[in-house]
């Protein structure tokens, strides 16, 4: 289950800062993760996989937004359905 908005953004901030090896304060809710911070598709998929596991959200078939920001990724996670157990 996804946390409230602020907690979700903070969790994503920590995850992206970790994969990008940047201080958390650089990864703000509206910074363009690709254009401004150099995020690549593999790093993005790693974060989505971690988020999916942590919050039980199925991100496997999710199409990423055109501009990747913490806010757009949070919206993507909210639109994703819960994981299903086999």
Secondary structure, DSSP 8 states (H G I E B T S, - for coil): ----HHHHHHHHHHHHHHHHT--GGGS-TTS-TTTTT---HHHHHHHHHHHHHHHTB--TT----SS--HHHHHHHHHHS-B----
